[in-house]
């Protein structure tokens, strides 16, 4: 008996000691990290780099240390004892012993980097290089950072011209203005109205990107002038590391939001404070419900509400991950539109999930979330890597209930998880993933079956109608093209009535005449015009603006009109009556 008691006491004392050691290690890790980043920021602001010999006095506790050589310098890693947390700090030094970057965790997540090589030095006190009148906003209105779109956003020398690459750079700059400076933002890619006031004081800007075959990256930030000839504000050049190109670019641009991009904004006259970070900031039940709905209007409402919460109250883990998820889902839903909005939304989702991963110091939850976002944006191999890494780091904790569906989707077998009993929200996600997987299938029957499954759980999913109607038989075109218009208009009217941030004059449009194609298109046209006007900078402080919503509605309407025109090419034929009930469509010819 005494032996058992002694063993229990020994185990209890050991547990207490280990808990104390864990707490001490985590405290020393965060204290060291704070001291190192503050010291590096001070040196960078003075135009110097922190020397490798100086950080020793900033390290707290008794971490183990190791050093290894890498390309162009050395890496020194400090690791604090922990069975629970990944408490590592790496100091990346150049050949002269100056610290280029502070990274953390087993994956060396960038936390702070020295400024990248620039073509021209950014000096806040220097006079502007070009005194020509600018194109943009007057000093009387609210200050906003406005990003124009020039062509496809790439220089003529770029070997990589994928729209997502350019949007990662553009959205990183917009995110910095919004989240690190507290500014309103306007984006031409998303259909925002570009201000062009007389005697403008604050200009529009544009970003031109180039990536060559050796993964050398350059992007120029240009000021827009009234005479149509832009002037160069700053140009950044850097080498992308080996690995998947998009993923490496996202990590690099996220790292730049900590220093280089805020400094650029200050140089061109935009100051402000970053959003507060809260430990337990929650999202509303309405936002949570909208995130579970796979319709463009629901996702738009969710991300707009999340931006409002972050601006007014502060960012948190729950809000950042929800924002990344909302943008990723919005990108997937918008992929059939002719607008490049899907790439802009996808870039925002990738950047926000990378931002959260950096703030959370990695960990299984951050990798689960990043895997989800990458899967919906189309980076399936990287998503699978994240899911595996999250599982390895989870310590036996159960994965999210959607993880099996995401993994099956990324492996090309979305049907594998459909037969399992799941909560309604996960079942809806499974149906959506199957829709994405077969959206480009050559068989109309396969696409129609997947669309019918999605419409059974989400009757207003615009993407499902598009998948079903792509090169469909004339009788399917006849029925479903009208059905898509009716369901979207009904959902739009409900959206206008139920959202508090919709102006009263626009909300009143929801009570207009219904029942015919003419009345529905007239309702959509009036709503688009009113929202564009209400989405101007001086009237709408929300993000994305109501002008962006007007742009999305206009794009959806364009797709609807194209379907009707396709339908007019063929005589209407009636399919057998037994064909329509599974789709929820009546057998009557509209």
Secondary structure, DSSP 8 states (H G I E B T S, - for coil): -HHHHHHHHHHHHHHHHHHHHHHHHHHHHHHHHHHHHHHHHHHHHTT---BTTGGGGG--S--EEEEEEETTEEEEEEE---SSS--EEEEEEETTSBEEEEEETTTTEEEEE----BSS---TTS--S--S-BSEE-TTS--EEEE---TTSB-TT-S---HHHHHHHHHHHHHIIIIIS--EEEEGGGT------TT-SEE-EEEEEEE-TT-EEEEEEEE-BTTS--EEEEEEEEE--SS-HHHHHHHHHHHHTTTHHHHHHHHTT-------B-SS----HHHHHHHTS-SHHHHHHHHHHHHHHHHHT-B-HHHHHHHHHHHHHHHHHTTTSSSTHHHHHHHHHHHHHHHHHHHTTS-HHHHHHHHHHHHHHT-HHHHHHHHHHHHHHSTT----TTHHHHHHHHTT-GGGGTTS---HHHHHHHHHHHHHHHTT-S-HHHHHHHHHHHHHH-TT-HHHHHHHHTT--HHHHHHHHHHHHHHHHHHHHHHHHH-TTS-HHHHGGGGS--SSHHHHHHHHHHHHHHHHHHTSTTT---SS-HHHHHHHHHHHHHHHHHHHHHHHTS------HHHHGGGT--SS--
